[in-house]
Each structure stands twice: as structure tokens, then as C-alpha cells.
């Protein structure tokens, strides 16, 4: 991520009920930090999706056999 000391001020419009829940969860003084953390997670998720699409395009879709093998080798949580 970029330099934490450098920020841009943005304005967003969200539904009132969502804004109220956000304020309740984050607290009025922490809304920007809460939204920034959520945005970082979403961007990571989006980049992972981009990578998966690129790999599927290059190597083809993952087969059911490959999924079963990966699940069998993955440690239990």
C-alpha cells in the first residue's frame, strides 16, 4: 500500500442505513480507518480474482479431479 502519511480526501454516497451501521461499528472517529481496511481487503480480493481469471485463461479451468486432490492435501482447519 502507499505511504500511510499521504492521504486523499474523497466523498462517497452510501445508503443511510449502511452509513448508520458503519458509524455504529466503526465509531464516528474511526470511519475512515474502517473503510480503508475494508477497501484494502476488497482490492486484494479483486486482484486475486484477476489472477485466477488469468490462470484459467492460460491453463484452462480447474478440473473436479484437481479440486479433489487439492482438498485432500489441504490441512484441516
mmCIF file of the N, C-alpha and C atoms, coordinates in Angstrom:
data_MODEL
# 
_entry.id   MODEL 
# 
loop_
_atom_site.group_PDB 
_atom_site.id 
_atom_site.type_symbol 
_atom_site.label_atom_id 
_atom_site.label_alt_id 
_atom_site.label_comp_id 
_atom_site.label_asym_id 
_atom_site.label_entity_id 
_atom_site.label_seq_id 
_atom_site.pdbx_PDB_ins_code 
_atom_site.Cartn_x 
_atom_site.Cartn_y 
_atom_site.Cartn_z 
_atom_site.occupancy 
_atom_site.B_iso_or_equiv 
_atom_site.pdbx_formal_charge 
_atom_site.auth_seq_id 
_atom_site.auth_comp_id 
_atom_site.auth_asym_id 
_atom_site.auth_atom_id 
_atom_site.pdbx_PDB_model_num 
ATOM 1   N N  . UNK A 1 1  ? 0.841   -1.167  0.000   1.00 0.00 ? 1  UNK A N  1 
ATOM 2   C CA . UNK A 1 1  ? 0.000   0.000   0.000   1.00 0.00 ? 1  UNK A CA 1 
ATOM 3   C C  . UNK A 1 1  ? 0.884   1.227   0.000   1.00 0.00 ? 1  UNK A C  1 
ATOM 4   N N  . UNK A 1 2  ? 0.311   2.377   -0.284  1.00 0.00 ? 2  UNK A N  1 
ATOM 5   C CA . UNK A 1 2  ? 1.082   3.609   -0.391  1.00 0.00 ? 2  UNK A CA 1 
ATOM 6   C C  . UNK A 1 2  ? 1.565   4.130   0.946   1.00 0.00 ? 2  UNK A C  1 
ATOM 7   N N  . UNK A 1 3  ? 2.171   5.282   0.892   1.00 0.00 ? 3  UNK A N  1 
ATOM 8   C CA . UNK A 1 3  ? 2.692   5.961   2.082   1.00 0.00 ? 3  UNK A CA 1 
ATOM 9   C C  . UNK A 1 3  ? 1.533   6.293   3.011   1.00 0.00 ? 3  UNK A C  1 
ATOM 10  N N  . UNK A 1 4  ? 1.530   5.753   4.253   1.00 0.00 ? 4  UNK A N  1 
ATOM 11  C CA . UNK A 1 4  ? 0.399   5.979   5.147   1.00 0.00 ? 4  UNK A CA 1 
ATOM 12  C C  . UNK A 1 4  ? 0.235   7.444   5.552   1.00 0.00 ? 4  UNK A C  1 
ATOM 13  N N  . UNK A 1 5  ? 1.294   8.241   5.446   1.00 0.00 ? 5  UNK A N  1 
ATOM 14  C CA . UNK A 1 5  ? 1.201   9.645   5.821   1.00 0.00 ? 5  UNK A CA 1 
ATOM 15  C C  . UNK A 1 5  ? 0.521   10.468  4.729   1.00 0.00 ? 5  UNK A C  1 
ATOM 16  N N  . UNK A 1 6  ? 0.495   9.952   3.505   1.00 0.00 ? 6  UNK A N  1 
ATOM 17  C CA . UNK A 1 6  ? -0.118  10.658  2.391   1.00 0.00 ? 6  UNK A CA 1 
ATOM 18  C C  . UNK A 1 6  ? -1.530  10.130  2.182   1.00 0.00 ? 6  UNK A C  1 
ATOM 19  N N  . UNK A 1 7  ? -2.496  11.005  2.173   1.00 0.00 ? 7  UNK A N  1 
ATOM 20  C CA . UNK A 1 7  ? -3.888  10.600  2.006   1.00 0.00 ? 7  UNK A CA 1 
ATOM 21  C C  . UNK A 1 7  ? -4.587  11.499  0.996   1.00 0.00 ? 7  UNK A C  1 
ATOM 22  N N  . UNK A 1 8  ? -5.676  11.017  0.462   1.00 0.00 ? 8  UNK A N  1 
ATOM 23  C CA . UNK A 1 8  ? -6.568  11.785  -0.394  1.00 0.00 ? 8  UNK A CA 1 
ATOM 24  C C  . UNK A 1 8  ? -7.929  11.825  0.278   1.00 0.00 ? 8  UNK A C  1 
ATOM 25  N N  . UNK A 1 9  ? -8.540  12.965  0.285   1.00 0.00 ? 9  UNK A N  1 
ATOM 26  C CA . UNK A 1 9  ? -9.885  13.083  0.828   1.00 0.00 ? 9  UNK A CA 1 
ATOM 27  C C  . UNK A 1 9  ? -10.862 12.801  -0.305  1.00 0.00 ? 9  UNK A C  1 
ATOM 28  N N  . UNK A 1 10 ? -11.840 11.936  -0.025  1.00 0.00 ? 10 UNK A N  1 
ATOM 29  C CA . UNK A 1 10 ? -12.832 11.557  -1.020  1.00 0.00 ? 10 UNK A CA 1 
ATOM 30  C C  . UNK A 1 10 ? -14.221 11.709  -0.415  1.00 0.00 ? 10 UNK A C  1 
ATOM 31  N N  . UNK A 1 11 ? -15.183 11.825  -1.271  1.00 0.00 ? 11 UNK A N  1 
ATOM 32  C CA . UNK A 1 11 ? -16.578 11.861  -0.848  1.00 0.00 ? 11 UNK A CA 1 
ATOM 33  C C  . UNK A 1 11 ? -17.287 10.684  -1.506  1.00 0.00 ? 11 UNK A C  1 
ATOM 34  N N  . UNK A 1 12 ? -18.052 9.948   -0.725  1.00 0.00 ? 12 UNK A N  1 
ATOM 35  C CA . UNK A 1 12 ? -18.824 8.831   -1.268  1.00 0.00 ? 12 UNK A CA 1 
ATOM 36  C C  . UNK A 1 12 ? -20.266 8.974   -0.811  1.00 0.00 ? 12 UNK A C  1 
ATOM 37  N N  . UNK A 1 13 ? -21.154 8.395   -1.575  1.00 0.00 ? 13 UNK A N  1 
ATOM 38  C CA . UNK A 1 13 ? -22.563 8.393   -1.221  1.00 0.00 ? 13 UNK A CA 1 
ATOM 39  C C  . UNK A 1 13 ? -22.982 6.951   -1.005  1.00 0.00 ? 13 UNK A C  1 
ATOM 40  N N  . UNK A 1 14 ? -23.522 6.684   0.190   1.00 0.00 ? 14 UNK A N  1 
ATOM 41  C CA . UNK A 1 14 ? -23.972 5.336   0.522   1.00 0.00 ? 14 UNK A CA 1 
ATOM 42  C C  . UNK A 1 14 ? -25.363 5.424   1.147   1.00 0.00 ? 14 UNK A C  1 
ATOM 43  N N  . UNK A 1 15 ? -26.115 4.336   1.091   1.00 0.00 ? 15 UNK A N  1 
ATOM 44  C CA . UNK A 1 15 ? -27.449 4.354   1.698   1.00 0.00 ? 15 UNK A CA 1 
ATOM 45  C C  . UNK A 1 15 ? -27.380 4.690   3.189   1.00 0.00 ? 15 UNK A C  1 
ATOM 46  N N  . UNK A 1 16 ? -28.382 5.403   3.672   1.00 0.00 ? 16 UNK A N  1 
ATOM 47  C CA . UNK A 1 16 ? -28.406 5.864   5.067   1.00 0.00 ? 16 UNK A CA 1 
ATOM 48  C C  . UNK A 1 16 ? -28.303 4.733   6.070   1.00 0.00 ? 16 UNK A C  1 
ATOM 49  N N  . UNK A 1 17 ? -28.999 3.620   5.806   1.00 0.00 ? 17 UNK A N  1 
ATOM 50  C CA . UNK A 1 17 ? -28.949 2.516   6.766   1.00 0.00 ? 17 UNK A CA 1 
ATOM 51  C C  . UNK A 1 17 ? -27.554 1.900   6.838   1.00 0.00 ? 17 UNK A C  1 
ATOM 52  N N  . UNK A 1 18 ? -26.860 1.861   5.701   1.00 0.00 ? 18 UNK A N  1 
ATOM 53  C CA . UNK A 1 18 ? -25.494 1.354   5.685   1.00 0.00 ? 18 UNK A CA 1 
ATOM 54  C C  . UNK A 1 18 ? -24.556 2.318   6.420   1.00 0.00 ? 18 UNK A C  1 
ATOM 55  N N  . UNK A 1 19 ? -24.764 3.606   6.225   1.00 0.00 ? 19 UNK A N  1 
ATOM 56  C CA . UNK A 1 19 ? -23.948 4.615   6.921   1.00 0.00 ? 19 UNK A CA 1 
ATOM 57  C C  . UNK A 1 19 ? -24.140 4.520   8.433   1.00 0.00 ? 19 UNK A C  1 
ATOM 58  N N  . UNK A 1 20 ? -25.369 4.308   8.852   1.00 0.00 ? 20 UNK A N  1 
ATOM 59  C CA . UNK A 1 20 ? -25.642 4.191   10.293  1.00 0.00 ? 20 UNK A CA 1 
ATOM 60  C C  . UNK A 1 20 ? -24.953 2.965   10.878  1.00 0.00 ? 20 UNK A C  1 
ATOM 61  N N  . UNK A 1 21 ? -25.000 1.846   10.164  1.00 0.00 ? 21 UNK A N  1 
ATOM 62  C CA . UNK A 1 21 ? -24.335 0.632   10.647  1.00 0.00 ? 21 UNK A CA 1 
ATOM 63  C C  . UNK A 1 21 ? -22.823 0.825   10.672  1.00 0.00 ? 21 UNK A C  1 
ATOM 64  N N  . UNK A 1 22 ? -22.292 1.484   9.654   1.00 0.00 ? 22 UNK A N  1 
ATOM 65  C CA . UNK A 1 22 ? -20.862 1.775   9.606   1.00 0.00 ? 22 UNK A CA 1 
ATOM 66  C C  . UNK A 1 22 ? -20.440 2.599   10.816  1.00 0.00 ? 22 UNK A C  1 
ATOM 67  N N  . UNK A 1 23 ? -21.173 3.660   11.102  1.00 0.00 ? 23 UNK A N  1 
ATOM 68  C CA . UNK A 1 23 ? -20.835 4.509   12.261  1.00 0.00 ? 23 UNK A CA 1 
ATOM 69  C C  . UNK A 1 23 ? -20.933 3.728   13.568  1.00 0.00 ? 23 UNK A C  1 
ATOM 70  N N  . UNK A 1 24 ? -21.943 2.874   13.666  1.00 0.00 ? 24 UNK A N  1 
ATOM 71  C CA . UNK A 1 24 ? -22.115 2.075   14.882  1.00 0.00 ? 24 UNK A CA 1 
ATOM 72  C C  . UNK A 1 24 ? -20.960 1.104   15.067  1.00 0.00 ? 24 UNK A C  1 
ATOM 73  N N  . UNK A 1 25 ? -20.498 0.507   13.986  1.00 0.00 ? 25 UNK A N  1 
ATOM 74  C CA . UNK A 1 25 ? -19.401 -0.464  14.077  1.00 0.00 ? 25 UNK A CA 1 
ATOM 75  C C  . UNK A 1 25 ? -18.053 0.213   14.251  1.00 0.00 ? 25 UNK A C  1 
ATOM 76  N N  . UNK A 1 26 ? -17.826 1.279   13.505  1.00 0.00 ? 26 UNK A N  1 
ATOM 77  C CA . UNK A 1 26 ? -16.503 1.893   13.485  1.00 0.00 ? 26 UNK A CA 1 
ATOM 78  C C  . UNK A 1 26 ? -16.345 2.993   14.533  1.00 0.00 ? 26 UNK A C  1 
ATOM 79  N N  . UNK A 1 27 ? -17.427 3.588   14.932  1.00 0.00 ? 27 UNK A N  1 
ATOM 80  C CA . UNK A 1 27 ? -17.328 4.765   15.784  1.00 0.00 ? 27 UNK A CA 1 
ATOM 81  C C  . UNK A 1 27 ? -17.064 5.977   14.900  1.00 0.00 ? 27 UNK A C  1 
ATOM 82  N N  . UNK A 1 28 ? -17.635 7.084   15.229  1.00 0.00 ? 28 UNK A N  1 
ATOM 83  C CA . UNK A 1 28 ? -17.547 8.263   14.358  1.00 0.00 ? 28 UNK A CA 1 
ATOM 84  C C  . UNK A 1 28 ? -16.118 8.668   14.031  1.00 0.00 ? 28 UNK A C  1 
ATOM 85  N N  . UNK A 1 29 ? -15.200 8.535   14.955  1.00 0.00 ? 29 UNK A N  1 
ATOM 86  C CA . UNK A 1 29 ? -13.828 8.955   14.702  1.00 0.00 ? 29 UNK A CA 1 
ATOM 87  C C  . UNK A 1 29 ? -13.003 7.954   13.918  1.00 0.00 ? 29 UNK A C  1 
ATOM 88  N N  . UNK A 1 30 ? -13.540 6.772   13.680  1.00 0.00 ? 30 UNK A N  1 
ATOM 89  C CA . UNK A 1 30 ? -12.755 5.716   13.035  1.00 0.00 ? 30 UNK A CA 1 
ATOM 90  C C  . UNK A 1 30 ? -13.334 5.253   11.704  1.00 0.00 ? 30 UNK A C  1 
ATOM 91  N N  . UNK A 1 31 ? -14.273 5.992   11.147  1.00 0.00 ? 31 UNK A N  1 
ATOM 92  C CA . UNK A 1 31 ? -14.919 5.579   9.901   1.00 0.00 ? 31 UNK A CA 1 
ATOM 93  C C  . UNK A 1 31 ? -13.903 5.468   8.772   1.00 0.00 ? 31 UNK A C  1 
ATOM 94  N N  . UNK A 1 32 ? -13.022 6.433   8.634   1.00 0.00 ? 32 UNK A N  1 
ATOM 95  C CA . UNK A 1 32 ? -12.043 6.390   7.537   1.00 0.00 ? 32 UNK A CA 1 
ATOM 96  C C  . UNK A 1 32 ? -11.138 5.170   7.647   1.00 0.00 ? 32 UNK A C  1 
ATOM 97  N N  . UNK A 1 33 ? -10.673 4.852   8.837   1.00 0.00 ? 33 UNK A N  1 
ATOM 98  C CA . UNK A 1 33 ? -9.810  3.685   9.023   1.00 0.00 ? 33 UNK A CA 1 
ATOM 99  C C  . UNK A 1 33 ? -10.579 2.404   8.703   1.00 0.00 ? 33 UNK A C  1 
ATOM 100 N N  . UNK A 1 34 ? -11.826 2.331   9.145   1.00 0.00 ? 34 UNK A N  1 
ATOM 101 C CA . UNK A 1 34 ? -12.651 1.148   8.890   1.00 0.00 ? 34 UNK A CA 1 
ATOM 102 C C  . UNK A 1 34 ? -12.859 0.958   7.387   1.00 0.00 ? 34 UNK A C  1 
ATOM 103 N N  . UNK A 1 35 ? -13.212 2.033   6.702   1.00 0.00 ? 35 UNK A N  1 
ATOM 104 C CA . UNK A 1 35 ? -13.440 1.960   5.263   1.00 0.00 ? 35 UNK A CA 1 
ATOM 105 C C  . UNK A 1 35 ? -12.141 1.637   4.528   1.00 0.00 ? 35 UNK A C  1 
ATOM 106 N N  . UNK A 1 36 ? -11.029 2.223   4.960   1.00 0.00 ? 36 UNK A N  1 
ATOM 107 C CA . UNK A 1 36 ? -9.737  1.936   4.328   1.00 0.00 ? 36 UNK A CA 1 
ATOM 108 C C  . UNK A 1 36 ? -9.387  0.461   4.463   1.00 0.00 ? 36 UNK A C  1 
ATOM 109 N N  . UNK A 1 37 ? -9.573  -0.111  5.652   1.00 0.00 ? 37 UNK A N  1 
ATOM 110 C CA . UNK A 1 37 ? -9.294  -1.542  5.847   1.00 0.00 ? 37 UNK A CA 1 
ATOM 111 C C  . UNK A 1 37 ? -10.186 -2.402  4.953   1.00 0.00 ? 37 UNK A C  1 
ATOM 112 N N  . UNK A 1 38 ? -11.457 -2.050  4.860   1.00 0.00 ? 38 UNK A N  1 
ATOM 113 C CA . UNK A 1 38 ? -12.382 -2.807  4.014   1.00 0.00 ? 38 UNK A CA 1 
ATOM 114 C C  . UNK A 1 38 ? -11.984 -2.691  2.542   1.00 0.00 ? 38 UNK A C  1 
ATOM 115 N N  . UNK A 1 39 ? -11.573 -1.507  2.134   1.00 0.00 ? 39 UNK A N  1 
ATOM 116 C CA . UNK A 1 39 ? -11.164 -1.295  0.747   1.00 0.00 ? 39 UNK A CA 1 
ATOM 117 C C  . UNK A 1 39 ? -9.898  -2.079  0.423   1.00 0.00 ? 39 UNK A C  1 
ATOM 118 N N  . UNK A 1 40 ? -8.955  -2.114  1.336   1.00 0.00 ? 40 UNK A N  1 
ATOM 119 C CA . UNK A 1 40 ? -7.726  -2.895  1.128   1.00 0.00 ? 40 UNK A CA 1 
ATOM 120 C C  . UNK A 1 40 ? -8.078  -4.365  0.928   1.00 0.00 ? 40 UNK A C  1 
ATOM 121 N N  . UNK A 1 41 ? -8.960  -4.903  1.773   1.00 0.00 ? 41 UNK A N  1 
ATOM 122 C CA . UNK A 1 41 ? -9.371  -6.309  1.631   1.00 0.00 ? 41 UNK A CA 1 
ATOM 123 C C  . UNK A 1 41 ? -10.083 -6.544  0.298   1.00 0.00 ? 41 UNK A C  1 
ATOM 124 N N  . UNK A 1 42 ? -10.954 -5.633  -0.096  1.00 0.00 ? 42 UNK A N  1 
ATOM 125 C CA . UNK A 1 42 ? -11.682 -5.805  -1.357  1.00 0.00 ? 42 UNK A CA 1 
ATOM 126 C C  . UNK A 1 42 ? -10.739 -5.754  -2.549  1.00 0.00 ? 42 UNK A C  1 
ATOM 127 N N  . UNK A 1 43 ? -9.782  -4.830  -2.533  1.00 0.00 ? 43 UNK A N  1 
ATOM 128 C CA . UNK A 1 43 ? -8.827  -4.741  -3.635  1.00 0.00 ? 43 UNK A CA 1 
ATOM 129 C C  . UNK A 1 43 ? -7.954  -5.993  -3.713  1.00 0.00 ? 43 UNK A C  1 
ATOM 130 N N  . UNK A 1 44 ? -7.555  -6.546  -2.565  1.00 0.00 ? 44 UNK A N  1 
ATOM 131 C CA . UNK A 1 44 ? -6.804  -7.804  -2.559  1.00 0.00 ? 44 UNK A CA 1 
ATOM 132 C C  . UNK A 1 44 ? -7.653  -8.918  -3.167  1.00 0.00 ? 44 UNK A C  1 
ATOM 133 N N  . UNK A 1 45 ? -8.917  -8.955  -2.796  1.00 0.00 ? 45 UNK A N  1 
ATOM 134 C CA . UNK A 1 45 ? -9.852  -9.957  -3.337  1.00 0.00 ? 45 UNK A CA 1 
ATOM 135 C C  . UNK A 1 45 ? -9.992  -9.796  -4.851  1.00 0.00 ? 45 UNK A C  1 
ATOM 136 N N  . UNK A 1 46 ? -10.133 -8.561  -5.304  1.00 0.00 ? 46 UNK A N  1 
ATOM 137 C CA . UNK A 1 46 ? -10.264 -8.295  -6.740  1.00 0.00 ? 46 UNK A CA 1 
ATOM 138 C C  . UNK A 1 46 ? -9.008  -8.716  -7.505  1.00 0.00 ? 46 UNK A C  1 
ATOM 139 N N  . UNK A 1 47 ? -7.835  -8.402  -6.949  1.00 0.00 ? 47 UNK A N  1 
ATOM 140 C CA . UNK A 1 47 ? -6.584  -8.782  -7.619  1.00 0.00 ? 47 UNK A CA 1 
ATOM 141 C C  . UNK A 1 47 ? -6.438  -10.301 -7.667  1.00 0.00 ? 47 UNK A C  1 
ATOM 142 N N  . UNK A 1 48 ? -6.844  -10.989 -6.623  1.00 0.00 ? 48 UNK A N  1 
ATOM 143 C CA . UNK A 1 48 ? -6.813  -12.451 -6.627  1.00 0.00 ? 48 UNK A CA 1 
ATOM 144 C C  . UNK A 1 48 ? -7.752  -12.997 -7.703  1.00 0.00 ? 48 UNK A C  1 
ATOM 145 N N  . UNK A 1 49 ? -8.934  -12.405 -7.832  1.00 0.00 ? 49 UNK A N  1 
ATOM 146 C CA . UNK A 1 49 ? -9.860  -12.806 -8.883  1.00 0.00 ? 49 UNK A CA 1 
ATOM 147 C C  . UNK A 1 49 ? -9.265  -12.589 -10.267 1.00 0.00 ? 49 UNK A C  1 
ATOM 148 N N  . UNK A 1 50 ? -8.568  -11.458 -10.446 1.00 0.00 ? 50 UNK A N  1 
ATOM 149 C CA . UNK A 1 50 ? -7.897  -11.193 -11.723 1.00 0.00 ? 50 UNK A CA 1 
ATOM 150 C C  . UNK A 1 50 ? -6.852  -12.275 -12.020 1.00 0.00 ? 50 UNK A C  1 
ATOM 151 N N  . UNK A 1 51 ? -6.079  -12.643 -11.003 1.00 0.00 ? 51 UNK A N  1 
ATOM 152 C CA . UNK A 1 51 ? -5.059  -13.669 -11.177 1.00 0.00 ? 51 UNK A CA 1 
ATOM 153 C C  . UNK A 1 51 ? -5.689  -15.008 -11.531 1.00 0.00 ? 51 UNK A C  1 
ATOM 154 N N  . UNK A 1 52 ? -6.758  -15.369 -10.832 1.00 0.00 ? 52 UNK A N  1 
ATOM 155 C CA . UNK A 1 52 ? -7.429  -16.643 -11.126 1.00 0.00 ? 52 UNK A CA 1 
ATOM 156 C C  . UNK A 1 52 ? -7.971  -16.658 -12.547 1.00 0.00 ? 52 UNK A C  1 
ATOM 157 N N  . UNK A 1 53 ? -8.543  -15.539 -12.991 1.00 0.00 ? 53 UNK A N  1 
ATOM 158 C CA . UNK A 1 53 ? -9.049  -15.473 -14.365 1.00 0.00 ? 53 UNK A CA 1 
ATOM 159 C C  . UNK A 1 53 ? -7.911  -15.604 -15.367 1.00 0.00 ? 53 UNK A C  1 
ATOM 160 N N  . UNK A 1 54 ? -6.789  -14.960 -15.082 1.00 0.00 ? 54 UNK A N  1 
ATOM 161 C CA . UNK A 1 54 ? -5.620  -15.040 -15.966 1.00 0.00 ? 54 UNK A CA 1 
ATOM 162 C C  . UNK A 1 54 ? -5.086  -16.467 -16.027 1.00 0.00 ? 54 UNK A C  1 
ATOM 163 N N  . UNK A 1 55 ? -5.000  -17.129 -14.878 1.00 0.00 ? 55 UNK A N  1 
ATOM 164 C CA . UNK A 1 55 ? -4.512  -18.511 -14.850 1.00 0.00 ? 55 UNK A CA 1 
ATOM 165 C C  . UNK A 1 55 ? -5.474  -19.451 -15.570 1.00 0.00 ? 55 UNK A C  1 
ATOM 166 N N  . UNK A 1 56 ? -6.780  -19.249 -15.397 1.00 0.00 ? 56 UNK A N  1 
ATOM 167 C CA . UNK A 1 56 ? -7.753  -20.091 -16.091 1.00 0.00 ? 56 UNK A CA 1 
ATOM 168 C C  . UNK A 1 56 ? -7.671  -19.885 -17.593 1.00 0.00 ? 56 UNK A C  1 
ATOM 169 N N  . UNK A 1 57 ? -7.438  -18.657 -18.010 1.00 0.00 ? 57 UNK A N  1 
ATOM 170 C CA . UNK A 1 57 ? -7.304  -18.384 -19.442 1.00 0.00 ? 57 UNK A CA 1 
ATOM 171 C C  . UNK A 1 57 ? -6.048  -19.040 -20.007 1.00 0.00 ? 57 UNK A C  1 
ATOM 172 N N  . UNK A 1 58 ? -4.971  -18.999 -19.230 1.00 0.00 ? 58 UNK A N  1 
ATOM 173 C CA . UNK A 1 58 ? -3.696  -19.552 -19.700 1.00 0.00 ? 58 UNK A CA 1 
ATOM 174 C C  . UNK A 1 58 ? -3.652  -21.066 -19.620 1.00 0.00 ? 58 UNK A C  1 
ATOM 175 N N  . UNK A 1 59 ? -4.219  -21.640 -18.536 1.00 0.00 ? 59 UNK A N  1 
ATOM 176 C CA . UNK A 1 59 ? -4.071  -23.081 -18.292 1.00 0.00 ? 59 UNK A CA 1 
ATOM 177 C C  . UNK A 1 59 ? -5.381  -23.863 -18.367 1.00 0.00 ? 59 UNK A C  1 
ATOM 178 N N  . UNK A 1 60 ? -6.477  -23.168 -18.557 1.00 0.00 ? 60 UNK A N  1 
ATOM 179 C CA . UNK A 1 60 ? -7.773  -23.823 -18.573 1.00 0.00 ? 60 UNK A CA 1 
ATOM 180 C C  . UNK A 1 60 ? -8.363  -23.887 -17.177 1.00 0.00 ? 60 UNK A C  1 
ATOM 181 N N  . UNK A 1 61 ? -9.639  -24.231 -17.090 1.00 0.00 ? 61 UNK A N  1 
ATOM 182 C CA . UNK A 1 61 ? -10.297 -24.285 -15.776 1.00 0.00 ? 61 UNK A CA 1 
ATOM 183 C C  . UNK A 1 61 ? -9.756  -25.436 -14.932 1.00 0.00 ? 61 UNK A C  1 
ATOM 184 N N  . UNK A 1 62 ? -9.903  -25.298 -13.635 1.00 0.00 ? 62 UNK A N  1 
ATOM 185 C CA . UNK A 1 62 ? -9.511  -26.343 -12.698 1.00 0.00 ? 62 UNK A CA 1 
ATOM 186 C C  . UNK A 1 62 ? -10.531 -27.467 -12.806 1.00 0.00 ? 62 UNK A C  1 
ATOM 187 N N  . UNK A 1 63 ? -10.049 -28.686 -12.928 1.00 0.00 ? 63 UNK A N  1 
ATOM 188 C CA . UNK A 1 63 ? -10.948 -29.832 -13.057 1.00 0.00 ? 63 UNK A CA 1 
ATOM 189 C C  . UNK A 1 63 ? -11.429 -30.293 -11.682 1.00 0.00 ? 63 UNK A C  1 
ATOM 190 N N  . UNK A 1 64 ? -12.498 -31.078 -11.685 1.00 0.00 ? 64 UNK A N  1 
ATOM 191 C CA . UNK A 1 64 ? -13.011 -31.632 -10.429 1.00 0.00 ? 64 UNK A CA 1 
ATOM 192 C C  . UNK A 1 64 ? -11.964 -32.535 -9.767  1.00 0.00 ? 64 UNK A C  1 
ATOM 193 N N  . UNK A 1 65 ? -11.208 -33.289 -10.569 1.00 0.00 ? 65 UNK A N  1 
ATOM 194 C CA . UNK A 1 65 ? -10.153 -34.146 -10.014 1.00 0.00 ? 65 UNK A CA 1 
ATOM 195 C C  . UNK A 1 65 ? -9.072  -33.313 -9.326  1.00 0.00 ? 65 UNK A C  1 
ATOM 196 N N  . UNK A 1 66 ? -8.683  -32.201 -9.945  1.00 0.00 ? 66 UNK A N  1 
ATOM 197 C CA . UNK A 1 66 ? -7.672  -31.323 -9.344  1.00 0.00 ? 66 UNK A CA 1 
ATOM 198 C C  . UNK A 1 66 ? -8.186  -30.711 -8.047  1.00 0.00 ? 66 UNK A C  1 
ATOM 199 N N  . UNK A 1 67 ? -9.459  -30.315 -8.028  1.00 0.00 ? 67 UNK A N  1 
ATOM 200 C CA . UNK A 1 67 ? -10.051 -29.780 -6.791  1.00 0.00 ? 67 UNK A CA 1 
ATOM 201 C C  . UNK A 1 67 ? -10.061 -30.829 -5.691  1.00 0.00 ? 67 UNK A C  1 
ATOM 202 N N  . UNK A 1 68 ? -10.457 -32.052 -6.038  1.00 0.00 ? 68 UNK A N  1 
ATOM 203 C CA . UNK A 1 68 ? -10.493 -33.129 -5.049  1.00 0.00 ? 68 UNK A CA 1 
ATOM 204 C C  . UNK A 1 68 ? -9.098  -33.411 -4.499  1.00 0.00 ? 68 UNK A C  1 
ATOM 205 N N  . UNK A 1 69 ? -8.096  -33.417 -5.365  1.00 0.00 ? 69 UNK A N  1 
ATOM 206 C CA . UNK A 1 69 ? -6.720  -33.658 -4.924  1.00 0.00 ? 69 UNK A CA 1 
ATOM 207 C C  . UNK A 1 69 ? -6.253  -32.534 -3.996  1.00 0.00 ? 69 UNK A C  1 
ATOM 208 N N  . UNK A 1 70 ? -6.549  -31.298 -4.356  1.00 0.00 ? 70 UNK A N  1 
ATOM 209 C CA . UNK A 1 70 ? -6.130  -30.162 -3.521  1.00 0.00 ? 70 UNK A CA 1 
ATOM 210 C C  . UNK A 1 70 ? -6.811  -30.222 -2.152  1.00 0.00 ? 70 UNK A C  1 
ATOM 211 N N  . UNK A 1 71 ? -8.091  -30.554 -2.144  1.00 0.00 ? 71 UNK A N  1 
ATOM 212 C CA . UNK A 1 71 ? -8.827  -30.638 -0.879  1.00 0.00 ? 71 UNK A CA 1 
ATOM 213 C C  . UNK A 1 71 ? -8.259  -31.759 -0.009  1.00 0.00 ? 71 UNK A C  1 
ATOM 214 N N  . UNK A 1 72 ? -7.854  -32.866 -0.627  1.00 0.00 ? 72 UNK A N  1 
ATOM 215 C CA . UNK A 1 72 ? -7.311  -33.994 0.125   1.00 0.00 ? 72 UNK A CA 1 
ATOM 216 C C  . UNK A 1 72 ? -5.955  -33.643 0.745   1.00 0.00 ? 72 UNK A C  1 
ATOM 217 N N  . UNK A 1 73 ? -5.202  -32.801 0.078   1.00 0.00 ? 73 UNK A N  1 
ATOM 218 C CA . UNK A 1 73 ? -3.864  -32.430 0.556   1.00 0.00 ? 73 UNK A CA 1 
ATOM 219 C C  . UNK A 1 73 ? -3.885  -31.236 1.501   1.00 0.00 ? 73 UNK A C  1 
ATOM 220 N N  . UNK A 1 74 ? -4.996  -30.481 1.513   1.00 0.00 ? 74 UNK A N  1 
ATOM 221 C CA . UNK A 1 74 ? -5.075  -29.264 2.325   1.00 0.00 ? 74 UNK A CA 1 
ATOM 222 C C  . UNK A 1 74 ? -5.250  -29.645 3.787   1.00 0.00 ? 74 UNK A C  1 
ATOM 223 N N  . UNK A 1 75 ? -4.489  -29.021 4.671   1.00 0.00 ? 75 UNK A N  1 
ATOM 224 C CA . UNK A 1 75 ? -4.620  -29.374 6.106   1.00 0.00 ? 75 UNK A CA 1 
ATOM 225 C C  . UNK A 1 75 ? -5.988  -28.953 6.645   1.00 0.00 ? 75 UNK A C  1 
ATOM 226 N N  . UNK A 1 76 ? -6.495  -29.771 7.572   1.00 0.00 ? 76 UNK A N  1 
ATOM 227 C CA . UNK A 1 76 ? -7.751  -29.423 8.230   1.00 0.00 ? 76 UNK A CA 1 
ATOM 228 C C  . UNK A 1 76 ? -7.550  -28.156 9.051   1.00 0.00 ? 76 UNK A C  1 
ATOM 229 N N  . UNK A 1 77 ? -8.612  -27.400 9.169   1.00 0.00 ? 77 UNK A N  1 
ATOM 230 C CA . UNK A 1 77 ? -8.534  -26.166 9.975   1.00 0.00 ? 77 UNK A CA 1 
ATOM 231 C C  . UNK A 1 77 ? -8.818  -26.451 11.403  1.00 0.00 ? 77 UNK A C  1 
# 
